[in-house]
Amino acid sequence: MSAIPERLYTAAAVRRLDELAIEAGGGDGYALMCRAGQAVVNVARQHFPDARRWLVVCGAGNNGGDGYVIARLASALGIDVAVVALRQPEQLSGDAGRAAADWRACGGETVPWSGELPAADLVIDALLGTGLARVVEGQWATAIKAINNHRAATVSVDVPSGLGADTGHIHGVSVSADVTVTLVGMKRGLLTADGPDCAGKVVFDTLKVPDTIYDALDGDRAVGRRMDRADIGRLLPRRRLNSHKGLFGHVVVVGGNRGMSGAARLAGEAALRAGAGRVTVATHPVHAHWLNLARPELMTLAVEGGDDVPPQPSDSDVIALGPGLGKDGWARSLVPECLGRTTALVVDADGLNLLAALRDSMAWPRKGEWVITPHPAEAARLLGQSTAVVQADRFAAAATLAEQYGAVVVLKGCGTVVAAPDGRWSLCALGNPGMATAGAGDVLTGVVAAMLAQGLPAYDAACAAVVAHAAAGDVAARNGQVGRLALDFCDALPGVLDV
């Protein structure tokens, strides 16, 4: 078994890996299937050593074939194995048909699906594979529900049946596994949207596929990256002893309308905590004189409208537009001014909502590097779609936004996706539900701005910021997830950035 890898793949890319691996092995696909079955047996025995009665639920195609191999290998170890099939074994062809025949040849029996599952200590889900792209209905949906209602623990083969391997979207109904053994290539859908809830603990096995096979797909848009804390040290240079604040940029947070000064203050404090040299909060005059009382390191500036946004004195300046901005006339006067600058820019919150209103009236992409950080509802407004459509394929939504707006996109949520206009994409599997709290997005905005201010290109800045933000959330959650405050994440930032 291997650690969860850095490379992430679409289902189509994994099929290509399978093809290349089979070609490299002399064209014997069944040998690869047998290695897959052995990998699942090993994981199942490791995680559930006391399970003596296994129930393998087999579907059609190679996922079902994996199930028959698992049944045969487990039976050879003295485990009491029952197989329930939703597709009759004699109807299977290719490697899956051979696997079913080998199961019968060793005395194994197969029971057709009758609407119920027999008792067992462990259920192996080998129903549906990675190619699922339709809503699960009929007996397949009934079988998935029966697996979920079974008293035994469940191990899924490759992906939980019913879960989109590319998207993490549930196609009507999905198995909720305790463990998922994913093979050859790490499927990106396991790490975003509903994927983490459905997959349980994810165990990865290369099946001894050579590194050269993986290298052959590098540069393909179907291949992305899983970000982790090592990216912070890789992307953010270690500071020289001979340093001063002018080297680390000036962030101008534009926001904080009446009654919403806290959002601007959070973004400003996060920018400082993430290493920006200086931070000015350009905010509504009604509270500009006291916003920094609790955080005196922040500078404040009262702005009546767009003309009051400070000019860009150096290349290290960054504008963070949106935290607490609102959508009234004051806010609308600020958005075109900030968008029209060549200054590096981060746009979030109501900045995005006002940007959506300008979608058809401005030329894109704007000049200068920029990052937009929508949650799914904001992404839907920017695309003119529904939130459900965005969540059904978060990768497609992020890629479309990046292409249309010429911006690096941070699509927030479970398994945050970062997408660039040139087609690159990454996913962050860090973070926890305790980060679903007011102000967390404002903190991320400040961190992105700080990374830009320290000289990182937009895509690298977004990746480093997303990882740092999520890692800070995990540090804060060590004392519990529920009831976390956004300032808790700010306080944890220096520790995760000290790499």
N, C-alpha and C positions, 0 to 999 in steps of 0.2 A: 504494500500500500504506500501511497505517496501523500505528501502534504497537498492541500488545495493549491493548484498551480497558479502562476501569474497569467498565463494565456487563457482566454475565454473564447468560446466558439458558438456559432449558430449550429443548428442541427444539420444543415446542409454541409457545413465545413467539417463536422465530425464524420459524416458519411464519406466525405472525401478522404479523411484520415484513415477510415476503415479500408477504403479501396486501396490506398497506397500501402497500408500495412499488409493487406492480403497479397498484393502484387509482390511486395518484398519477401513474403513468406512462401512464394512459389504458387500462389493462387489458391491456397487452402483456407477458405473462410471458416470451415468447421473447426479448425484448430484454434482460431481466434475466439469462436463461440465457446469452445470448451474452456479456454483460459478465463473467459468472462464468467462462466458458471462457477469455476473453481474460486475465483475472487469473491463472488457473492457468498459462497459456502463458507469461506474463511472468515469473512466479516460477520456473518450471521452467528457462527459458532463462538466468535470472540465476544460479541455483544450479548448473546443470549445462550450462555453455556449450558443452562439447565433445561433448555427446550428440547424435548425428546420426540415430540410429534410435530412434524412440519406439514403445513398445507400450502401447496404451490398452485396458484391460480394463473392459468396460462391462457393467453389470447392467440392471435394470429401473428404471422411475421416473425422476425428474428427475436423480438422481445419474448414471445411465447417459446421460441426455440431455446433461448437462454433458460427459461423455466424448466424445460424438460431435462436439460443438462444438469441444472441444480438438483432436480429430483433424483436423477441417477447417481450423482456423486454423493449426495447426502445419504441415500439409501445404502450405498456401499460402505458408509461409515457406521452403519447400524442404526441410523435414525429412522423412525417410523414415518414414512412419507406418503401423503395422499395428494393426488393431482386432480384438480377440477378444471375442465377445459371449456371455454366458450366457443371454440372452433374445433371441430372433430379432428383428431390427429391425422387421419388419412387424407384430409383436405389440405394439409400443409405441404409445401414443396421446398426444394433447395435445402439449405443447411437446417432450417427449422424442421422440415420433414425428416431429415436424417436424425436430428436430435430426438424427435418423437419415436422414431423407429428403434433407436438404441435404448430408449426407456422401456419400450415394450419387450425388446430382446432380453433385457435383464430381469424380466418378470414384473415390471411395473404396470400398474393398472391406471386407467384414466376414467374419471367419472364425468359425464356431461353435466353442464350447468343446469340446475333444477330450480334455481331461485333462492337457495339457501346454501350456507357453507357449513361443513362439519366442524366439530370441535378440534382444536389444535392448540399447541403451545406457541406456535410462531406461524405467521402468514407471510408467504413470499408473493409479492405483487409483480407478476410478469404478464400483465394484460396488454398494455398499450405502450408503444415505444416513443421515440423522439420525433416521429414525423406527424404526430397528431396536429391537425389544423381545422378541426370541426368540433361542433358541440357534441358531447358524448350523450347518447340517447339509448333507449331500449334496454336490452339485457346487459349491455356494457355499463350503463349508468346504475342499474340495479346491483350489479356485481360490485362496483366500486363502493356503493353505499353499504353493502353487506360486509365488505372488508373493513370499512370504517366502524361498523357496529360490532365487529367481532371482538371478543374479549382479549384475544392474543395480540402481542406486539406485531408490527408489520415492518418488513424490509422491502423496499422498492428497488427494482432493477433499472438502472440508468436514470429514469425520472419517474416520479409518482404518476401513475396512470391518470390521465385527465388534465395534467398540467402542461402548458405550452413550454417546450424546452427552449424556445427562442425568447419568450416574452415573460414567463412567470405568471401568465394569466390562466385562470381556471376555465376550462372549456365546459362549462355547465356544472360539472362535479369532478372532484379530484380525490384520489387517495391521500389521506393524511398519514404519512409514514413516520415511524420512529427513527428509522435509518434509511438513507438512500445511498446505494453503491453506484456511482456514476463512472463510466468506463471510457477509456481512450482519450476523450477530450472533455474538458469541463464545460458543461452546458450553462450558458449565461442566465437562463431563466430560473435556475435553482437559487440565484442570489438576489433576485429583485421581485417586487410586487408580492404575489402570494407564494412565490417559490420557497422562501425560508420557512414559512408556516407549514407548507405541505411536505417538504423534504425531510424535516427533522435534522438529525445529524448527517452531514454529507461526508462520505468516504470516497476518495478518488483512487483509481487504479489505472495505470497506463497500459496494462496487459503486455508489458515488455516491448511496446512499440518503440523503435529506435528514435533518437533525438532528430536524426536527419529527416524523418517523416514530418515532424512538427515544423522544422525549419523550412520545409518546402512551401508551407502556407503563409509564412511571415510576409506582411505587406498586403495581404488580402483584407478587404473591408469586413469580411465575415469573422475576422479575428480581432479581438480587443484585449484589454488588460484589466486584471483585478488589482486595484490599488490597495496598498497597505502602509503601515507606519514607516517602512523603510523608504517610501517615496519622499517623505519629508526631508530626510538627510540627503537623499539623492538630488532633489530639486533645489533645496534652499541652501545656499553656500554657508559654510561655517564663517562666522565673523572674525575678522582680523582684530588683534588686540588694539591696533591703532585705528580706532573707529570713532565716528561722531554721528549725531542724529541726522545730519544733513545727507548722509550716505544712504539712508533707509526710507527716504521719500516722505511726501506730505500728502495725507489723505484729507479730502474735503467731503464730509458727509452732508448731503443736501436732503433735508427732510425735517420732520418734527413739526407738523401743523398743530393747530390748537388742540389740546388734549392728548397729543400723541408724541410728546417730547421724549418719552422713555425709549421709544424705538430708535430714535436718532442717537440718544445717549448710549444705548447698547451697542450700536454699530460702531460708534466712535471708540468706546472702551475696548471692544474686540479688536479693532485695528491697532490700538496701542499694545494690547496683550500679545498680538500676533507679530509685533516687531516693527510697525511703522514708526518712523522717526518723529513725526509731528502729525497731529490730527486737529482739524478745525471743523466744528459743527455749524454749518450755515443753515439757520433755522428761523422759524417765525419770530418776529419781534416780541410777541407777547410773553415769551419765556426765555429769550436769548440771554437775559442778564443773570438768570439763576440756574440754567441747565447744568452748568459745570460745578455747582457748589459741592456735590457729592463726589465729583471726580475732577479735581482742580487741574489735572494734567491736560485736560481737554481745553482747547481754545474755542470760543464761540463767536459767531457773527450773525447779527440780525439782518435778514434779507426781506425786503418788501416785494421783490419780484425778480425776474430773470436777469435784469441789468445789474443786480447787486451780487450775483455769484462772482467770487473773486477770480481774477485772471490767472492764467497759468504761467507762473514765473520760471518753472524749470521742467525738464523732461520727467522728473521723478514724481510729479503731481498726479494724483488719481482722484476722480470724482466717484463717490458712492451715492447713487440717486435712488431714493424711494422709501427708506425706513420712516414710517410715520408721515408720509408725504400728504396723504389725503387726495381728494379729487376735485377740490373747489378751484376757483379762479386763481388763487395764489399758487396752488400746485401746478395748474396748467401753464402758468407763465414760466415755470422753472424748467419743465421738461424739454421744450424745443431748444432752449439755450444750452442745456447740458448735452443734449444729443448732437448739437451742431459743433461742439468743440472737438478738437483732435486729441484732447486729453484722454488717457486710458480711463475706462469707464466701467463701473459695475451698476447694473440696474436690477432692482428687486421691488417686491411689494406693489404699492400703488404706482410706482414708476412704471412697472410692467402693465398695470391696468390702463394707464394713460397711453403707454406705448401701443397697446392693442387698438386703442381708438385712432391712432395715427397710422395704422398698418397700411391703409390704402392711399394715404396722402403724402407719404415720404418715400424718397428713393433709398433703397437698401442695396448693399450694405453701407453703413455710415463710414466716414473716414476715422481711422484710429482703432486700436484694439479695444474690444469690449467683451464683457461677460454678462450674460443674463442668467438669473437664478430663480426660475419659476417653480412653484409647486404645481401639481397636476391641473388644478382649476385655472391658474394663471396661464399655464401652457395652452390649455384649451381655448382661452380667450385670444391668445396671440395667433393661434392656428385657425380660429373660427370653427372649432369642433366642440364636441362634448367632452367632459372629463372622463366619461367611461371609455371613449375612443382612445384618449391619451393613455389611460391605464391599461388598456388591452394590449398595447405595444409601446412601452416606454422608450425603447431604443429607436423605433421609427419616428416617434414624436420628437425626440431630442435631435435626431439627425435632420428632420425636416425643418425644425426651427433654426438650426445652425446654418443650413443652406439658404433659407429664405432671408434671414436677417444678417448673415455674414458675421455672426457672433459665436463665441464659445458658449455653450449651453450647459447649465447645471440643472438637471431635472431632479428636484428633490423628492425624497420619499424613501421607502424601504428598498435599499439597494440603489442609492443615488447614481444617476448616469451622467457622465460628462461627455459631450460630443463637440467636435470641432468642424468648421466648414469644409476642411479637407478630407473628411470621412473618418478620422480617428475617433475612437470611443473607448471609454474606460468605465469601470463600475466599482463602487466602494461598498463593501459588505460590512463595514464597521458601523457602529452606532446602535441605538437601542430605542424602545418605545418611550422611554422617559424623556426623549428629546422632542416629543410631540407636545410642545408647550409654548406659550406665548413668548415671542422674542427670540426664539432659537434661530429663525431665518435672518433676523437682523444681525445676530452675532456672525452668522456665516457671511453675510454681505461685508461686514467689517474685516473679516479674515481674508476674503478674496481681495479686497482693496489693499490690504497690507502686503499681500504677496506680490501684487502688481507694483506697488510702490517700491518694493525691494528689488525690482528689476526682472522678475520672472515674466516670460512671455505668457500671453493670456491662457493658453491651454495648460501649461505647467502651473500657472498660478491657481487656476481653478482646481486642478488635481490636488496640489499641495494643500489648498485651503479645505477642500472637502474632507481629505483624510485627517487633517489636524482638528477640524471641527468635530468629526465623528469620534475620533480618539479621545478628545476632551470630554465628550458626552459619556463615553465608556468609563473614563476615569471617575467622573462625577457619580456615575451609577453604582460604583462599588459600595456606596452606603445606601443603596436603594434607588430604584428607577422612578417610582411614582412620587410626584411632588417636587421634582427637580425644577429649578429656576434657571432662566437663561444666563444669569450672572454666574451660576455654578460652572457653566461651560467656559465663560471668560476666565474665571479663576484657574481652571485646569489647563488653559492653553500654554502658559510658559513651560510647564512640565513636559508636555508632549512635543514641544518644539525644541527642547534641549537635547538634540541627538548628535 
